[in-house]
Amino acid sequence: MPRIQILPLPEGASDERPPFALVIDQADEVILESLAYGVAYDSDHGQRPLRDALKDELGARAILCFAETIEIPANDTSAYVTPTMVVRVEGDADSSSADLADQIRRGIEQARATYGQSA
């Protein structure tokens, strides 16, 4: 199934809104051929390439279409993932809350010593 991604482009002085390119990847042969050879008809422009009609309608600077998977670094959100910490606490129903709290505190201190203060 094709994916649609946005590739942000550098802004120019006369840009009213942020410029972008539309990237379609994992496209099958029908989509690739439609964008390469398809024709659109409208009353303002008559007959013109489908790719140009879509560009104008969407406000994109370009439409890029690929059969392969294309990863766009600007769309990678893994850098924004909040790290989580798991502290293993062992005990049974008879363990006191002070004992469990002490185990949690030691686990946090050990993680901070290993991974830094932000852990």
Order of alpha helices (4+ residues) and beta strands (2+ residues): beta-beta-alpha-beta-beta-alpha-beta-alpha
